[in-house]
Amino acid sequence: MKVSVILSSYNQAEYVAQSIQSVLDQTFTDFELLIYDDGSTDNSREIIKNFSDARIKLFLYDVNRGPIDAAQEALNFASGEYIAIHHSDDLWKPTKLEKQVEFLEKNPDYAACFTQAIFIDESGESYELPTDHPYHHVFEYKNKTRTEWLNHLFWHMSSFCNPSSLVRNEKNFIKFDRRFFQLSDFKMWLNVCKQKNLYVLPEKLTKFRLRRTAQNSMSSLTVEKAIRNKNESYFTAREFLPFTKDAQEFLKIFPEAEKYQVNGEIVTKFAFAELCLQHAQPTYKNLGLEILYQLLQEKKSAEKIKKLYNYTEKNFIADTGKYDSFGANLELKKLHSELFLDFGEDFKAENVFQKTTLLNSDGKFFVAFDCELIAPITRFRFDPETRSGLAVKITKIVVNGEEIKNFSSNAILTVEDWNYFLTADPHFVIEKNISEKRLHAEFTGVVEFDKVTKIEQLFDNQQEQIRRLNAELSGIKNSASWKITKPLRDTKKFLKTKLN
């Protein structure tokens, strides 16, 4: 048997028949098709059982065990020289296996072969993803050497298109790690790439289904998945650590670490830690700090990194305040303020000073600006935060030591010193001539975000007051009219009686 196709199925009754048929229609026919249904609750099983091809082997589980366990069990029964991974909602073009087998037969140094992919929707129609979509061009890789792939996987954490894969059936290559769920594919292909080359055929032979109207079940975002993704990314980052044992191999994978080679010497763990600190993922930064902590703990390595890089405990303390590896920055409430100066030509974007300050738990803030003036100013504008749905109470403004009492704002409503903004450009304007070369301005106040509902309530209350006042005014008018017209009517009635 040349190829074992492992096809996973779970509640994809709408698509599973098409997926199976796309395998059976392959021009390359020397394969077995191992279909495992992981406890589907729809009629997927009945659909699967309708296929009577002798190459099909069924694994039907009564209880959903998760894709990793089910795939691993199917893999244990695979007898092919190559393994192809398939999904029950994706499709293959007829020549996919033929072209991949041909490539791997001619190139024994390659462990796996992938194809590029076309995105299809619910109806099977191909479509282009918008440029801001996270899957846009995600599978359109240019081929690289093994070390270049490793570098790419480190920095981009992007996996290959699983249903496009064909890999040699060797235990060291295909291995599903039961400890991983969301990044299991990434971990597997990283393991393959550690040993041999990978290749992506420059043809779109796989149809990857990505729904237009709803997210795929595996890609839909939940809090649980977001947390797990962060934790798993930390463990995948640790998979790169073994490369630090061989300086030559390490520098092939990370040529950007050449700058950490001093007079022919390099501490690869230090260099790797520094690369981790430059990574976009906070979990990688966490690993970087952990490695530096360990290097400083051991006397020999601490002396080495001090000698080569002048890195000491003092630098480490600075790094622990610089790199936010646990997302503390996201938990803090901040105010991103701006101060615009008017040099007699209105407020211009080039005459702005920016400041970020933390808010206390009760929303109180203090922000100070020190500005070098190129000319006298006639007024200035304080923008507490660029966002709508904001409520701000300014409790004190001090300019060059003088407290300012009078200022205006573009608030839609002001109630008890609270300024309610619906504009994305809330600001306060202070009219004051400053002829000195320097401006020092301090703002103290309280801010509350997302006050749209509060503003709506205030408007409703005001509208109710206006309606009530209108009703009272109408009553007064009617009463006044009655008091004036009643005597006239009575007089007319008296005169008419007399004349008759």
VOGU-3710 file (C-alpha; in Angstrom, 3 decimals, decimal comma):
1> mkvsvilssy> 0,000/0,000/0,000  1,487/3,304/-1,074  -0,783/5,871/0,686  -2,982/5,798/3,776  -5,549/8,605/3,787  -6,817/9,502/7,267  -10,104/11,375/7,082  -11,555/12,868/10,270  -15,298/13,381/10,605  -17,434/15,078/13,237
11> nqaeyvaqsi> -20,926/16,454/12,551  -20,201/17,352/8,934  -23,148/15,521/7,333  -23,562/18,342/4,837  -20,050/17,932/3,388  -18,615/14,510/4,308  -19,888/12,710/1,173  -18,183/15,254/-1,099  -14,971/14,955/0,889  -14,916/11,150/0,633
21> qsvldqtftd> -15,749/11,261/-3,060  -12,870/13,674/-3,719  -10,534/10,968/-2,362  -12,108/8,146/-4,327  -11,847/10,247/-7,509  -8,054/10,570/-7,261  -6,076/9,661/-10,381  -3,621/7,902/-8,051  -5,447/4,776/-6,863  -3,002/2,832/-4,651
31> felliyddgs> -4,389/4,002/-1,316  -6,507/2,996/1,658  -9,033/5,420/3,137  -9,304/5,293/6,927  -12,395/7,232/7,990  -12,870/7,882/11,674  -16,101/9,426/12,866  -15,541/10,923/16,295  -19,006/10,430/17,803  -21,076/12,530/15,383
41> tdnsreiikn> -24,605/13,308/16,559  -25,977/14,124/13,090  -26,456/11,576/10,282  -22,774/11,581/9,230  -22,407/7,859/9,965  -25,288/6,856/7,730  -23,786/8,898/4,890  -20,336/7,378/5,423  -21,744/3,833/5,471  -23,334/4,374/2,062
51> fsdariklfl> -19,871/4,139/0,454  -18,945/0,557/-0,413  -15,427/1,000/-1,841  -13,098/-1,812/-0,691  -10,359/0,699/0,102  -12,433/2,259/2,901  -11,880/1,248/6,547  -14,261/2,683/9,141  -13,567/3,700/12,726  -16,843/4,745/14,344
61> ydvnrgpida> -16,685/6,045/17,908  -19,799/6,321/20,051  -18,406/9,162/22,161  -16,563/12,243/20,981  -12,967/11,832/22,106  -11,449/14,803/20,361  -9,556/14,952/17,060  -6,125/14,112/18,493  -7,041/10,774/20,106  -9,147/9,660/17,167
71> aqealnfasg> -6,495/10,589/14,590  -3,761/8,836/16,559  -5,769/5,599/16,703  -6,440/5,717/12,958  -2,721/6,358/12,400  -1,872/3,162/14,302  -3,788/1,168/11,657  -2,238/2,985/8,671  -0,137/0,637/6,521  0,795/3,001/3,690
81> eyiaihhsdd> 4,254/4,234/2,880  2,848/7,749/2,988  0,157/9,367/5,144  -2,331/11,933/3,835  -4,410/13,904/6,335  -7,879/14,948/5,237  -10,906/16,688/6,776  -14,582/15,923/6,239  -15,473/19,381/4,940  -12,487/19,950/2,620
91> lwkptklekq> -11,968/18,668/-0,931  -9,093/17,475/-3,111  -8,563/18,013/-6,789  -8,193/14,692/-8,686  -4,421/14,923/-9,295  -3,408/15,889/-5,729  -2,063/12,523/-4,562  -0,518/11,682/-7,910  1,622/14,827/-7,987  2,617/14,581/-4,327
101> vefleknpdy> 3,639/10,926/-4,504  5,652/11,672/-7,632  7,521/14,458/-5,827  8,332/12,433/-2,695  9,423/9,416/-4,746  11,928/11,605/-6,599  13,075/13,518/-3,498  13,910/11,142/-0,610  15,412/14,002/1,429  11,965/15,531/1,874
111> aacftqaifi> 9,735/14,317/4,693  6,492/15,914/3,595  4,836/17,566/0,662  1,971/20,094/0,813  -0,051/21,936/-1,793  -1,412/25,440/-1,925  -5,131/25,860/-1,309  -8,276/27,428/-2,718  -10,843/28,746/-0,251  -14,383/27,522/-0,796
121> desgesyelp> -17,601/28,548/0,953  -20,644/26,587/2,181  -21,802/25,856/-1,352  -18,354/24,818/-2,583  -17,783/28,023/-4,550  -14,240/29,392/-4,497  -13,759/32,962/-3,325  -11,066/35,483/-2,484  -10,686/36,483/1,147  -10,501/40,204/1,992
131> tdhpyhhvfe> -6,973/41,442/2,636  -7,663/42,002/6,346  -8,867/38,415/6,884  -6,471/36,383/9,117  -6,450/33,531/6,546  -5,611/35,810/3,604  -2,666/34,200/1,701  -1,968/32,078/4,818  -1,172/28,931/2,802  0,632/30,580/-0,119
141> yknktrtewl> 4,147/29,719/0,997  7,327/30,087/-1,011  9,594/27,085/-0,567  12,484/27,317/1,846  15,324/25,243/3,199  14,739/23,270/6,390  16,461/25,900/8,545  14,552/28,699/6,815  11,274/26,885/7,551  12,262/26,636/11,214
151> nhlfwhmssf> 12,987/30,358/11,306  9,622/31,029/9,658  7,777/28,813/12,144  9,479/30,574/15,064  8,572/34,099/14,003  5,176/33,547/12,404  3,809/30,507/14,281  1,870/29,634/11,143  1,147/26,035/10,306  0,746/24,368/6,932
161> cnpsslvrne> -2,543/23,412/5,312  -3,190/20,080/7,024  -5,645/18,591/4,475  -3,071/19,304/1,757  -0,324/17,221/3,383  1,381/13,994/2,333  4,108/12,790/4,714  6,323/9,747/4,956  4,913/7,165/7,366  7,745/7,133/9,852
171> knfikfdrrf> 7,091/7,241/13,599  9,452/10,144/14,125  7,528/12,266/11,620  3,806/11,876/12,176  3,147/12,168/15,869  0,053/13,707/17,418  0,840/15,128/20,853  -2,150/14,459/23,132  -1,102/17,366/25,364  -1,911/19,817/22,556
181> fqlsdfkmwl> -5,266/20,678/21,050  -5,186/23,958/19,122  -1,512/23,993/18,111  -1,149/20,253/17,632  -0,639/20,682/13,866  2,009/23,352/14,414  3,817/21,147/16,925  3,717/18,148/14,552  5,082/19,992/11,513  7,744/21,658/13,658
191> nvckqknlyv> 8,840/18,168/14,736  8,995/17,027/11,104  10,949/20,106/10,086  13,526/19,455/12,789  14,553/16,320/10,923  13,975/16,779/7,183  12,901/19,201/4,493  9,319/20,162/3,628  8,019/21,160/0,228  4,912/22,999/-0,955
201> lpekltkfrl> 3,769/22,245/-4,492  3,052/25,582/-6,202  -0,406/24,376/-7,277  -3,776/24,844/-5,603  -4,799/21,194/-5,361  -6,694/21,433/-2,061  -10,042/23,129/-1,495  -10,119/24,463/2,054  -13,635/25,224/3,265  -14,020/28,507/5,105
211> rrtaqnsmss> -17,610/29,508/5,692  -18,767/32,951/4,675  -21,676/33,219/7,128  -20,284/31,402/10,165  -16,922/30,468/11,586  -15,615/26,926/11,316  -16,200/25,091/14,592  -12,481/24,636/15,210  -11,634/28,270/14,442  -14,477/29,977/16,313
221> ltvekairnk> -13,050/32,075/19,118  -13,946/31,460/22,752  -12,328/32,605/25,996  -11,236/29,028/26,682  -9,555/28,738/23,275  -7,844/32,117/23,622  -6,351/31,057/26,970  -5,333/27,621/25,691  -3,728/29,126/22,589  -1,476/31,288/24,771
231> nesyftaref> -0,436/28,386/26,971  0,236/26,076/24,034  2,280/28,770/22,277  4,585/28,868/25,312  5,192/25,123/25,099  5,811/25,274/21,342  8,346/28,070/21,926  10,275/25,683/24,202  10,541/23,243/21,263  13,222/25,522/19,786
241> lpftkdaqef> 15,492/25,306/22,841  17,377/22,144/21,752  18,814/24,115/18,832  20,813/26,237/21,289  23,073/23,242/22,012  24,787/23,491/18,612  26,032/27,002/17,794  26,478/26,260/14,078  22,977/24,838/13,668  21,548/27,632/15,794
251> lkifpeaeky> 23,054/30,361/13,588  21,804/28,614/10,444  18,264/28,718/11,799  18,586/32,202/13,283  20,997/34,231/11,136  19,633/37,357/12,867  21,479/36,121/15,997  24,870/36,768/14,343  25,008/40,103/16,175  25,320/38,180/19,452
261> qvngeivtkf> 28,567/36,592/18,285  31,440/38,538/19,848  35,004/37,755/18,762  33,889/34,334/17,583  32,073/33,545/20,847  28,333/33,277/21,374  26,109/32,230/24,243  23,316/30,669/22,184  20,832/30,574/25,059  21,317/34,289/25,647
271> afaelclqha> 20,900/34,997/21,929  17,750/32,856/21,811  16,358/34,643/24,879  16,907/37,997/23,185  15,082/36,763/20,064  12,202/35,616/22,252  11,999/39,091/23,782  11,667/40,522/20,264  8,792/38,147/19,433  5,258/39,496/19,073
281> qptyknlgle> 3,844/36,745/21,313  3,947/37,591/25,064  4,441/33,891/25,852  7,705/33,919/23,887  8,805/36,980/25,870  8,038/35,033/29,029  10,338/32,220/27,876  13,054/34,767/27,057  12,938/36,231/30,568  12,922/32,737/32,076
291> ilyqllqekk> 16,107/31,808/30,171  17,846/35,038/31,221  16,819/34,407/34,827  18,431/30,949/34,697  21,596/32,238/33,023  22,060/34,831/35,778  21,427/32,202/38,450  24,442/30,145/37,388  27,773/31,789/38,192  29,615/30,581/35,080
301> saekikklyn> 26,957/31,682/32,576  26,357/34,951/34,454  30,053/35,840/34,128  30,016/34,868/30,445  27,061/37,054/29,445  28,483/39,927/31,487  31,791/39,603/29,654  30,335/39,272/26,135  27,195/41,425/26,374  27,649/43,477/29,560
311> yteknfiadt> 24,339/41,976/30,708  23,824/41,874/34,476  21,034/41,639/37,033  20,469/45,363/36,535  19,661/44,804/32,853  17,383/41,916/33,781  15,428/44,111/36,198  15,007/46,677/33,419  13,776/43,930/31,053  11,207/42,655/33,568
321> gkydsfganl> 9,679/46,139/33,565  9,862/46,461/29,795  8,540/43,168/28,436  4,935/42,444/29,367  4,989/38,643/29,282  1,855/38,153/31,381  -0,393/40,743/29,750  -0,362/43,133/32,721  -0,522/46,008/30,267  -3,905/44,780/29,043
331> elkklhself> -5,307/44,726/32,568  -4,374/48,341/33,296  -6,734/51,150/32,445  -4,906/53,892/30,625  -5,544/57,341/29,283  -3,881/58,286/25,993  -3,968/62,067/26,149  -2,903/64,763/23,716  -2,159/68,449/24,085  -2,582/70,626/20,969
341> ldfgedfkae> -1,014/74,080/20,818  -2,344/77,023/18,824  0,394/79,343/17,602  -2,186/81,652/16,039  -2,940/79,348/13,113  -5,498/77,068/14,797  -4,738/73,567/16,121  -2,514/71,539/13,802  -1,451/67,898/13,914  2,235/68,793/13,977
351> nvfqkttlln> 1,809/70,852/17,148  0,740/68,012/19,433  2,251/66,387/22,519  1,153/62,893/23,562  1,111/61,296/26,992  -0,091/57,962/28,338  -1,042/57,789/31,998  -2,589/55,100/34,180  -6,002/55,473/35,744  -6,670/54,681/39,379
361> sdgkffvafd> -9,303/52,051/40,125  -11,840/54,834/40,690  -11,068/56,458/37,336  -9,043/59,371/38,702  -6,149/60,591/36,604  -3,270/63,042/36,668  -1,383/63,968/33,522  1,284/66,628/33,048  2,807/68,053/29,871  6,113/69,893/29,551
371> celiapitrf> 6,368/71,600/26,177  9,132/73,610/24,552  7,474/76,487/22,685  8,716/77,680/19,303  6,573/80,819/19,568  3,928/82,359/21,861  0,598/80,541/21,950  -2,904/81,956/22,243  -4,664/78,825/23,523  -4,281/75,091/23,863
381> rfdpetrsgl> -6,505/72,037/23,713  -6,498/68,989/25,985  -7,786/65,740/24,426  -8,206/63,264/27,295  -8,718/60,202/25,045  -9,550/59,581/21,395  -12,780/57,663/21,715  -16,509/58,223/21,998  -18,791/57,253/24,863  -16,617/59,093/27,364
391> avkitkivvn> -17,453/61,054/30,515  -14,813/63,387/31,992  -14,832/65,634/35,036  -11,914/68,059/35,205  -11,160/68,843/38,839  -8,098/71,030/38,317  -6,072/72,606/35,527  -2,755/74,235/36,376  -0,768/76,175/33,771  2,706/77,406/34,711
401> geeiknfssn> 1,718/77,379/38,380  -1,592/79,206/37,853  -4,900/77,403/38,321  -7,270/77,849/35,381  -10,976/78,050/36,174  -12,482/78,827/32,797  -12,419/76,331/29,952  -14,800/75,016/27,317  -15,427/71,591/25,798  -17,173/69,983/22,843
411> ailtvedwny> -19,238/67,774/25,167  -22,728/66,946/23,990  -23,989/67,358/27,538  -22,677/68,748/30,842  -24,313/67,704/34,098  -22,838/68,472/37,547  -19,383/69,150/36,056  -19,425/65,868/34,123  -18,776/66,362/30,419  -20,420/63,659/28,291
421> fltadphfvi> -18,872/63,073/24,866  -20,252/61,110/21,931  -17,613/62,353/19,496  -14,436/60,345/18,874  -12,507/63,598/19,360  -13,429/64,814/22,876  -11,489/67,872/23,993  -11,265/70,863/26,325  -10,077/74,272/25,148  -8,203/76,669/27,433
431> eknisekrlh> -7,946/80,273/26,275  -4,654/81,605/27,620  -1,791/83,557/26,118  1,589/82,008/26,862  4,594/84,075/25,851  7,172/82,071/27,807  9,426/79,590/26,023  8,015/76,723/28,029  4,557/75,450/28,913  3,844/73,235/31,886
441> aeftgvvefd> 0,240/72,101/32,058  -1,319/69,710/34,575  -4,743/68,109/34,368  -6,469/66,321/37,212  -9,846/64,697/36,907  -11,998/61,610/36,731  -12,872/59,639/33,621  -15,461/56,972/32,923  -15,592/55,015/29,675  -18,560/53,687/27,721
451> kvtkieqlfd> -21,032/56,293/28,876  -23,336/56,144/25,862  -26,126/54,548/27,911  -25,765/57,194/30,601  -25,971/59,946/28,004  -29,087/58,374/26,521  -30,661/58,283/29,984  -29,787/61,919/30,580  -31,304/62,861/27,223  -34,440/60,881/28,017
461> nqqeqirrln> -34,712/62,647/31,377  -34,242/66,024/29,718  -36,802/65,185/27,054  -39,251/64,149/29,755  -38,636/67,454/31,566  -39,199/69,364/28,336  -42,437/67,474/27,684  -43,597/68,206/31,233  -42,728/71,898/30,908  -44,526/72,062/27,576
471> aelsgiknsa> -47,584/70,499/29,150  -47,463/72,997/32,026  -46,996/75,878/29,604  -49,903/74,660/27,520  -52,031/74,495/30,670  -51,028/78,013/31,618  -51,894/79,258/28,156  -55,271/77,546/28,249  -55,982/78,916/31,702  -55,005/82,423/30,678
481> swkitkplrd> -57,142/82,177/27,574  -60,150/81,027/29,661  -59,721/83,892/32,109  -59,741/86,436/29,275  -62,453/84,969/27,049  -64,996/83,907/29,722  -65,956/87,491/30,751  -66,313/88,454/27,102  -68,629/85,524/26,451  -70,674/86,364/29,534
491> tkkflktkln> -70,995/90,016/28,418  -72,082/89,001/24,916  -74,692/86,666/26,401  -76,059/89,436/28,713  -76,306/92,026/25,912  -78,041/89,537/23,624  -80,641/88,810/26,333  -81,317/92,517/26,889  -81,663/93,269/23,173  -84,183/90,475/22,759
//
